[in-house]
Amino acid sequence: MKLVKKKNLNKNQGSFYFEDYIETNKKNKSLKKNNLFQDRIYLLFFLFFSLILIFSIRIFHISLNKIEILNQINSPQKFLLLRRDIVDRNGILISRNVKSYHAAINPRLITNKENFLIKLRLHFPELKVEKIKAQLNNDKYFYLKKRIDQKDKKKLWALGEKGIIFEPFQSRIYTHGNLFSHIIGQVDYDNYGISGIEKYFDKELRNKKLIEKPLQLTLDSNIQFLIKNELDKALETFKASGGGALLMNVENGDILSLISLPDFDINTRANIGDKKYINKITKGVYELGSIFKTFTVALALENNLVTPEYIFENIPRSIKCSRYKISDIKEFPKNLSVEDILIRSSNIGTLLLARKIGEEKFKKFIEDTKLLKNPDIQLEEVGKPIKFHWNKCKLETVSYGHGITTTPLQATTIYASISNGGKIIKPNLIKKKDKNQEEYGRIVSKKTSNHINNILRKVVTEKEGTAKLADINGYFVGGKTGTSQKYTNKNENLNTFISIFPSNKPKYALLVMLENPQVAENLTYNYRGMKIKAFRNEAGWNSVYVAGKIIKRIGPILAIKNEEFNQHYVTAKNN
């Protein structure tokens, strides 16, 4: 410190002071520099802390998203459905849209193409690797596999290639595969119906307002399975080339089962072009043979031309009509009652009845029943019977089912209408909440209906009847057989049986049809305690047998689900 002498204003006075302001100034400058350095350190520390905080928040957010993604993978995702579900009469799922994937490849994201091809060859030997190699070298986006299942998706995911892209889309799945193939139909890749129920109700199934409400059918999945199972066995037993079955409620026309064989898996989306896969029940057009004799007898009774007991005497063995000779396959008694004509299935007896009826009344019957028109059902796959001219002998041959074609659906519907008391019904595939039935007029009177039901029962129970193998205890089965040549191939048989049960108060009509069946040489029939070997290739020996097996299996289900049966059971139990 420097000591300085200071002069006072008073000359006579002197003083001293310490000159330290210089050092103080230096200290202030040094202190300012230190503060500035510390501020910079704080600023840098704040910046680093902010960055760390930002990265920490980001990492935490990403980790939460990964958890959410994993949760979405392990849990069903909700997405906007493009089509409604289809269910059976009991609410069992038949058709639904689900999330599916296409497997695509982005070649630019494949790091080692040779290694990738080796992996594909090992895990997917069915793929054409050479074609895939060319597509990879082309460096353009392409599809490896379309509509892959979960198994293939997991296998592709396990390859660990980021160039594999899984494109999501909505796929229509059919839970029963082949079971409803001829009814449900299919959709295209854009979810538009292209066949069956899917096409007929396409607008309703795509209606956004009804998307949560399934379309409910009259079909019963359990009954459909049982009938198909028996029909599959029948094709094998009788070596038939095809077949069909139809179960209908005679009171309202509801179809509980419709089978056409051979069938196909609608989940494969294969293009079925072979005619053997057509819906034989609704689209197939056939001469059904003696099935028509029931219509002739009903028409004669309805016009009060005969009674069931009326006897035709001295029936000739054959009748010449124009240049044709008409005869019976078997030899029958010369005198036959009207009911015997149907029970024994006499061509000549039916012909005589037709001549009593006359051509005009027969024409009207065919027109009223729409036998020669397209079937009226909620499907586009329907066949149109072949037109014919009422020339010489047409009345006679039509009376026993020769020279006239129709679909099995139309024939069964007429049987249902005749047996239910005479009320005309329409076949129906959509379950209705309103139980009030529309009136479509009458086909015959209740009196005629009762007569026919009694005769059809005797066709099954009488010794001379042609349907004895359908006499299943407890179900009071009645019906009529038909054996004819296929209209498209005269070398093949078409064997048909249409039954009604219970015949005392019919509830159901069942048609069973076999195309070109053969004699089952290894089959032994158990008929009324007797063991009988097959020796004829007629409906009574195959279609009737199959119908009996079907009724025995589905009968308990129909009885249990019958509301009237349940009401009587509960009343009896309470009393």
C-alpha positions in Angstrom: 0.0 0.0 0.0 1.3 3.4 -0.9 1.4 6.2 1.6 0.6 9.6 0.1 0.8 12.9 1.5 -2.2 15.1 1.0 -2.3 18.8 1.0 -5.1 20.5 2.8 -6.8 23.6 1.8 -5.5 24.9 4.9 -1.9 25.5 4.2 -0.9 25.2 7.8 -2.4 21.7 8.1 -1.1 18.4 6.6 -2.6 14.9 6.4 -2.0 11.3 5.0 -4.4 8.7 3.3 -4.1 5.1 1.9 -4.4 5.0 -1.9 -6.1 1.4 -2.3 -8.7 2.3 -4.8 -6.5 1.0 -7.6 -6.3 -2.5 -6.2 -10.1 -2.5 -5.4 -10.8 -1.7 -9.0 -8.6 -4.6 -10.1 -10.5 -6.9 -7.8 -13.8 -5.8 -9.2 -12.7 -6.5 -12.7 -11.5 -10.0 -11.7 -14.7 -10.7 -9.9 -16.8 -9.7 -12.9 -14.7 -12.2 -15.0 -15.3 -14.9 -12.5 -19.1 -14.3 -12.5 -19.3 -14.4 -16.2 -17.4 -17.7 -16.3 -19.8 -19.2 -13.7 -22.8 -18.0 -15.7 -21.6 -19.7 -18.8 -21.1 -22.9 -16.8 -24.6 -22.7 -15.4 -26.0 -22.1 -18.9 -24.1 -25.1 -20.3 -25.3 -27.2 -17.3 -28.9 -26.1 -17.9 -28.6 -27.0 -21.6 -27.2 -30.4 -20.9 -29.8 -31.1 -18.3 -32.6 -30.0 -20.6 -31.3 -32.3 -23.3 -31.0 -35.2 -20.9 -34.6 -34.5 -19.7 -35.9 -34.3 -23.3 -34.2 -37.6 -24.2 -35.5 -39.2 -21.0 -39.0 -38.2 -21.7 -38.7 -39.4 -25.3 -37.3 -42.8 -24.2 -40.1 -43.1 -21.7 -42.7 -42.3 -24.3 -41.3 -44.8 -26.8 -41.3 -47.5 -24.2 -44.9 -46.8 -23.4 -45.8 -47.0 -27.1 -44.0 -50.4 -27.4 -46.0 -51.7 -24.5 -49.2 -50.5 -26.2 -48.1 -52.1 -29.5 -47.4 -55.4 -27.7 -50.7 -55.2 -26.0 -52.5 -54.6 -29.4 -50.7 -57.7 -30.8 -51.8 -59.9 -27.9 -55.3 -58.6 -27.8 -58.1 -58.5 -30.5 -58.2 -55.2 -32.4 -61.4 -53.4 -33.1 -61.8 -52.3 -36.6 -64.7 -51.0 -38.8 -66.4 -54.0 -40.3 -67.3 -53.9 -43.9 -69.9 -56.7 -43.8 -72.3 -58.1 -41.2 -72.0 -61.5 -39.7 -74.2 -64.4 -40.9 -75.5 -66.8 -38.3 -77.8 -69.8 -38.3 -81.2 -70.1 -36.7 -79.7 -70.7 -33.3 -77.1 -67.8 -33.5 -74.2 -70.1 -34.4 -71.6 -68.1 -36.5 -71.4 -69.0 -40.2 -69.6 -66.1 -41.7 -67.6 -63.1 -40.4 -65.0 -60.5 -41.5 -61.6 -60.7 -39.7 -58.3 -58.9 -40.0 -55.9 -60.7 -42.4 -52.7 -60.0 -44.1 -51.0 -60.1 -47.5 -47.2 -60.7 -47.4 -45.4 -58.3 -49.7 -41.6 -57.7 -50.4 -39.7 -54.4 -50.7 -36.5 -55.6 -52.4 -34.6 -52.5 -51.4 -34.9 -53.4 -47.8 -33.5 -56.9 -48.2 -29.8 -56.7 -47.3 -28.7 -60.2 -48.4 -30.9 -61.4 -51.2 -29.2 -64.8 -51.6 -29.5 -65.5 -47.9 -33.2 -64.5 -48.0 -33.9 -66.9 -50.9 -32.3 -69.7 -49.0 -34.5 -69.0 -46.0 -37.6 -69.0 -48.3 -36.6 -72.3 -49.9 -36.2 -73.9 -46.5 -39.4 -72.6 -44.9 -41.7 -72.3 -48.0 -40.7 -75.1 -50.4 -44.0 -74.6 -52.3 -42.9 -71.1 -53.5 -41.3 -70.6 -56.9 -37.9 -69.3 -55.7 -36.6 -68.6 -59.2 -39.5 -66.3 -59.9 -39.0 -64.5 -56.6 -35.3 -64.1 -57.4 -36.2 -62.3 -60.6 -38.6 -60.1 -58.8 -36.0 -59.2 -56.2 -33.5 -58.3 -58.8 -36.2 -56.0 -60.4 -36.2 -54.0 -57.2 -39.9 -53.4 -57.5 -42.5 -53.9 -54.7 -44.3 -57.3 -55.1 -46.6 -59.7 -53.3 -44.9 -62.9 -51.9 -48.2 -64.5 -50.7 -51.7 -63.2 -50.6 -54.2 -64.0 -47.9 -51.7 -65.7 -45.6 -52.8 -67.5 -42.4 -51.4 -67.0 -38.9 -49.1 -69.9 -39.3 -47.4 -68.5 -42.4 -47.4 -65.0 -40.9 -45.4 -66.2 -37.9 -43.0 -68.2 -40.1 -42.3 -65.1 -42.2 -42.0 -62.9 -39.2 -39.4 -65.3 -37.8 -37.2 -64.8 -40.8 -36.2 -61.4 -39.4 -36.2 -59.5 -42.7 -37.4 -55.9 -42.6 -38.1 -56.1 -46.3 -41.2 -58.3 -45.6 -44.2 -56.1 -45.4 -47.5 -57.3 -43.9 -50.4 -55.5 -45.5 -53.6 -55.7 -43.4 -57.0 -56.2 -45.1 -60.5 -57.5 -44.2 -61.0 -61.2 -45.0 -64.3 -63.0 -45.0 -64.0 -66.4 -43.3 -66.5 -69.2 -43.2 -66.4 -71.1 -40.0 -67.8 -74.4 -41.4 -65.8 -74.7 -44.6 -67.7 -77.0 -46.9 -70.9 -77.3 -44.8 -72.8 -74.4 -46.4 -70.8 -73.9 -49.6 -73.9 -74.0 -51.9 -75.9 -71.6 -49.8 -73.7 -69.0 -48.3 -71.6 -68.3 -51.4 -68.5 -66.1 -51.5 -67.2 -62.5 -51.6 -64.5 -61.0 -53.8 -61.3 -59.3 -52.6 -63.2 -56.0 -52.2 -65.8 -57.7 -50.0 -68.6 -57.6 -52.5 -70.8 -60.7 -52.7 -70.4 -62.8 -55.8 -72.6 -65.8 -55.1 -75.1 -67.3 -52.8 -76.6 -65.5 -49.8 -73.5 -63.2 -49.9 -74.6 -61.9 -53.3 -78.4 -61.9 -52.9 -78.2 -59.9 -49.7 -75.1 -57.9 -50.6 -76.6 -54.4 -49.9 -78.1 -55.6 -46.6 -74.9 -57.2 -45.5 -72.9 -54.0 -46.3 -75.5 -51.7 -44.6 -73.5 -49.6 -42.0 -76.6 -49.0 -39.9 -77.1 -52.8 -39.4 -73.4 -53.7 -39.2 -73.7 -54.9 -35.6 -76.8 -57.0 -36.3 -76.1 -60.4 -37.9 -78.2 -61.8 -40.8 -79.9 -64.8 -39.4 -80.8 -67.8 -41.6 -83.4 -70.5 -41.1 -80.6 -73.2 -41.4 -79.6 -75.3 -38.5 -75.9 -76.1 -38.3 -76.3 -79.2 -36.3 -79.0 -80.7 -38.6 -77.0 -79.6 -41.7 -73.9 -81.5 -40.3 -75.9 -84.7 -39.5 -77.6 -84.8 -43.0 -74.3 -84.1 -44.8 -72.6 -86.8 -42.8 -75.2 -89.4 -43.8 -75.2 -88.3 -47.4 -71.4 -88.5 -47.6 -71.7 -92.1 -46.4 -74.4 -92.8 -48.9 -72.3 -91.7 -51.8 -69.6 -94.0 -50.7 -71.9 -96.9 -50.0 -73.8 -96.8 -53.3 -70.8 -95.4 -55.3 -73.0 -92.5 -56.4 -71.5 -89.6 -58.4 -73.5 -87.0 -56.5 -76.4 -86.3 -54.3 -78.5 -83.8 -52.5 -80.9 -83.4 -49.5 -83.4 -80.7 -48.5 -85.3 -80.4 -45.2 -88.2 -77.9 -45.1 -90.7 -76.9 -42.6 -94.1 -77.5 -44.3 -95.9 -74.9 -42.3 -93.9 -71.8 -43.3 -91.3 -73.0 -46.0 -88.3 -72.4 -43.7 -85.3 -74.5 -45.0 -83.5 -76.1 -42.1 -81.0 -77.9 -44.3 -79.8 -77.8 -47.9 -77.0 -80.2 -49.1 -75.6 -80.6 -52.5 -72.7 -83.0 -53.2 -70.0 -82.9 -54.2 -69.3 -79.6 -52.3 -66.2 -77.4 -51.8 -64.4 -75.3 -49.2 -65.5 -71.7 -49.7 -62.5 -70.5 -47.7 -60.1 -71.4 -50.6 -61.8 -68.9 -53.0 -61.3 -71.4 -55.8 -63.0 -70.7 -59.2 -65.3 -73.7 -59.4 -66.2 -74.3 -63.1 -67.1 -78.0 -63.1 -70.9 -78.5 -63.4 -70.8 -81.3 -60.9 -70.4 -78.6 -58.2 -73.7 -76.8 -59.0 -76.4 -76.5 -56.4 -78.4 -79.6 -57.4 -81.3 -78.7 -55.2 -82.0 -75.2 -56.6 -80.2 -75.1 -59.9 -80.3 -78.7 -61.0 -83.1 -79.5 -63.4 -84.3 -83.2 -63.5 -87.0 -85.6 -64.5 -88.0 -86.8 -61.1 -90.1 -89.7 -62.2 -92.8 -91.3 -60.0 -92.6 -88.3 -57.6 -95.2 -86.8 -59.9 -97.7 -89.5 -59.3 -98.6 -87.9 -56.0 -99.6 -84.7 -57.9 -101.8 -86.7 -60.3 -103.6 -88.5 -57.5 -104.1 -85.3 -55.5 -105.5 -83.5 -58.6 -108.0 -86.3 -59.3 -109.1 -86.3 -55.6 -109.4 -82.5 -55.5 -111.7 -82.5 -58.6 -113.9 -85.2 -57.0 -113.3 -87.5 -59.9 -112.4 -90.4 -57.6 -112.0 -91.4 -54.0 -109.0 -93.2 -52.5 -111.1 -96.4 -52.5 -112.2 -96.1 -56.1 -111.2 -99.2 -58.1 -110.0 -99.2 -61.7 -110.9 -102.6 -63.1 -109.2 -104.6 -65.9 -106.1 -102.4 -66.0 -104.2 -103.4 -69.1 -100.5 -104.5 -68.9 -99.6 -101.8 -71.4 -101.1 -98.9 -73.4 -100.1 -97.7 -76.8 -100.1 -93.9 -77.0 -99.3 -92.6 -80.5 -96.2 -94.5 -81.5 -95.1 -95.1 -77.9 -95.8 -98.1 -75.7 -96.3 -97.4 -72.0 -96.1 -100.2 -69.4 -95.3 -100.9 -65.8 -91.9 -102.3 -64.7 -93.6 -104.8 -62.4 -96.7 -106.9 -62.9 -99.6 -105.6 -60.9 -103.1 -106.9 -60.2 -105.7 -106.1 -62.9 -107.9 -104.3 -60.4 -106.3 -101.4 -58.3 -107.8 -98.8 -56.1 -106.6 -95.2 -56.4 -104.5 -95.5 -53.3 -103.0 -98.8 -54.5 -102.0 -97.0 -57.7 -99.8 -94.7 -55.6 -98.7 -97.3 -53.1 -97.5 -99.7 -55.8 -96.4 -96.9 -58.1 -98.3 -98.0 -61.3 -97.6 -96.0 -64.5 -100.7 -97.3 -66.2 -103.0 -96.6 -63.3 -101.6 -93.0 -63.0 -102.1 -92.6 -66.8 -105.8 -93.6 -66.5 -106.2 -91.0 -63.7 -104.7 -88.3 -65.8 -107.1 -89.0 -68.6 -109.9 -88.6 -66.2 -108.5 -85.2 -65.1 -107.9 -83.9 -68.6 -105.3 -81.7 -70.2 -106.8 -78.4 -69.2 -106.9 -79.1 -65.5 -103.5 -80.6 -65.5 -102.1 -77.5 -67.3 -103.7 -75.2 -64.7 -102.2 -77.3 -61.9 -98.7 -77.0 -63.4 -99.2 -73.2 -63.9 -100.5 -72.7 -60.3 -97.6 -74.7 -58.8 -95.0 -72.9 -61.0 -93.4 -76.2 -61.8 -92.0 -74.9 -65.1 -90.7 -71.6 -63.7 -87.6 -70.6 -61.8 -87.7 -71.5 -58.1 -88.7 -68.6 -55.8 -85.9 -68.5 -53.2 -83.3 -66.0 -51.9 -80.5 -67.3 -54.2 -79.5 -66.4 -57.7 -78.3 -69.9 -58.4 -81.6 -71.3 -59.6 -82.4 -73.5 -62.6 -85.2 -73.0 -65.1 -87.2 -76.2 -66.0 -87.2 -77.1 -69.7 -90.3 -76.0 -71.7 -92.3 -78.5 -73.5 -95.3 -78.6 -75.9 -98.6 -80.4 -75.0 -98.4 -82.7 -78.0 -99.7 -86.2 -78.3 -99.2 -88.4 -75.1 -97.8 -85.5 -73.1 -100.6 -85.7 -70.6 -100.1 -89.4 -70.1 -96.3 -89.2 -69.7 -96.3 -86.1 -67.5 -98.8 -87.9 -65.1 -96.0 -90.3 -63.9 -93.1 -87.8 -64.2 -91.7 -88.6 -67.7 -91.0 -85.8 -70.2 -91.3 -83.0 -67.6 -88.5 -81.4 -65.7 -88.3 -79.3 -62.5 -85.9 -78.6 -59.6 -85.8 -80.7 -56.4 -86.6 -77.5 -54.5 -89.9 -77.0 -56.4 -91.0 -80.6 -56.1 -90.4 -80.6 -52.3 -92.2 -77.3 -51.9 -95.3 -78.8 -53.6 -95.1 -81.8 -51.4 -95.0 -79.5 -48.4 -98.0 -77.5 -49.6 -100.1 -80.6 -50.3 -99.2 -82.2 -46.9 -99.7 -79.1 -44.7 -103.5 -78.9 -45.3 -103.2 -77.5 -48.8 -101.7 -74.0 -48.1 -99.3 -72.8 -50.7 -95.9 -71.9 -49.1 -92.7 -70.3 -50.5 -89.3 -71.7 -49.6 -87.4 -69.3 -47.3 -83.8 -69.0 -46.1 -84.1 -65.9 -43.8 -85.4 -66.3 -40.2 -88.3 -64.0 -39.6 -89.4 -62.6 -36.2 -93.0 -62.1 -37.4 -94.7 -65.5 -37.1 -97.7 -64.4 -39.1 -97.5 -66.1 -42.4 -98.4 -64.5 -45.7 -101.3 -66.1 -47.6 -100.5 -67.4 -51.1 -103.7 -69.3 -51.7 -104.4 -73.1 -51.7 -103.1 -75.9 -53.8 -105.7 -78.5 -52.6 -108.4 -78.7 -49.9 -107.6 -79.9 -46.4 -109.7 -83.0 -47.1 -107.5 -83.9 -50.1 -104.4 -83.2 -48.0 -105.5 -85.7 -45.4 -106.2 -88.3 -48.0 -102.7 -87.9 -49.6 -101.0 -88.0 -46.2 -102.7 -91.3 -45.4 -101.7 -92.8 -48.7 -98.1 -91.6 -48.4 -97.9 -93.2 -45.0 -99.1 -96.5 -46.6 -96.4 -96.2 -49.2 -94.0 -96.7 -46.3 -95.9 -99.2 -44.1 -97.7 -101.5 -46.6 -96.1 -104.6 -47.8 -96.6 -103.5 -51.4 -95.2 -100.0 -50.8 -92.0 -98.8 -52.3 -90.5 -97.0 -49.3 -90.5 -99.7 -46.5 -86.9 -98.9 -45.5 -88.0 -95.4 -44.3 -90.4 -96.8 -41.6 -88.5 -95.5 -38.6 -90.3 -96.2 -35.4 -91.9 -93.2 -33.7 -91.7 -90.8 -36.6 -94.7 -91.9 -38.8 -92.9 -91.3 -42.0 -94.8 -91.1 -45.3 -93.5 -90.4 -48.8 -93.1 -91.3 -52.4 -90.2 -92.7 -54.4 -89.0 -91.7 -57.9 -86.6 -93.6 -60.1 -85.7 -92.0 -63.4 -83.0 -91.5 -66.0 -81.0 -88.3 -65.8 -82.2 -85.9 -68.4 -78.7 -85.0 -69.5 -77.5 -88.7 -69.6 -79.9 -91.5 -70.2 -77.3 -94.1 -69.0 -77.4 -92.7 -65.5 -80.2 -93.1 -62.9 -81.6 -90.4 -60.6 -83.1 -92.0 -57.5 -85.3 -89.7 -55.3 -87.4 -90.0 -52.2 -89.6 -87.2 -50.8 -90.9 -87.9 -47.3 -93.1 -86.1 -44.9 -93.2 -86.7 -41.1 -95.1 -87.1 -38.9 -97.7 -88.0 -41.5 -100.6 -87.7 -39.0 -99.7 -84.0 -38.7 -96.8 -83.2 -41.0 -94.2 -80.7 -39.8 -91.3 -81.5 -42.2 -90.6 -82.5 -45.8 -87.3 -84.2 -46.5 -85.9 -84.9 -50.0 -83.0 -87.3 -50.6 -81.6 -87.6 -54.1 -78.7 -89.8 -55.4 -77.2 -89.4 -58.8 -76.2 -92.6 -60.6 -76.1 -94.9 -57.5 -75.1 -98.6 -57.8 -76.4 -101.7 -56.1 -74.6 -101.9 -52.7 -73.6 -105.6 -52.8 -72.0 -105.6 -49.4 -74.9 -103.9 -47.7 -77.4 -105.9 -45.6 -80.7 -104.2 -44.8 -82.4 -104.7 -41.5 -86.1 -104.6 -42.4 -88.7 -105.5 -39.7 -86.4 -108.1 -38.2 -85.3 -109.6 -41.5 -81.9 -109.4 -43.1 -82.2 -108.5 -46.7 -79.5 -108.1 -49.4 -79.8 -105.4 -52.0 -80.7 -106.7 -55.5 -82.3 -103.7 -57.3 -81.0 -100.3 -58.2 -84.1 -98.3 -57.4 -85.0 -95.4 -55.0 -86.6 -97.8 -52.6 -83.2 -99.5 -52.1 -81.0 -96.5 -51.7 -82.6 -93.0 -51.4 -85.3 -94.4 -49.0 -82.7 -96.2 -46.9 -80.6 -93.0 -46.6 -83.7 -90.9 -45.7 -84.5 -93.4 -42.9 -81.0 -93.0 -41.5 -81.3 -89.2 -41.7 -84.7 -89.1 -39.9 -83.4 -91.3 -37.2 -80.5 -89.0 -36.5 -82.3 -85.6 -36.8 -85.6 -86.6 -35.4 -84.7 -86.2 -31.7 -83.3 -82.6 -32.4 -86.5 -81.6 -34.2 -88.7 -83.0 -31.4 -86.7 -81.2 -28.7 -86.8 -77.9 -30.5 -90.4 -78.1 -31.3 -92.3 -75.4 -29.3 -95.6 -77.3 -29.3 -93.8 -80.4 -28.1 -92.2 -78.5 -25.2 -95.5 -76.8 -24.2 -97.2 -80.2 -24.0 -94.3 -81.7 -22.1 -94.3 -78.9 -19.5 -98.1 -79.0 -19.1 -98.0 -82.8 -18.6 -95.1 -82.5 -16.2 -96.9 -79.8 -14.1 -100.1 -81.9 -14.0 
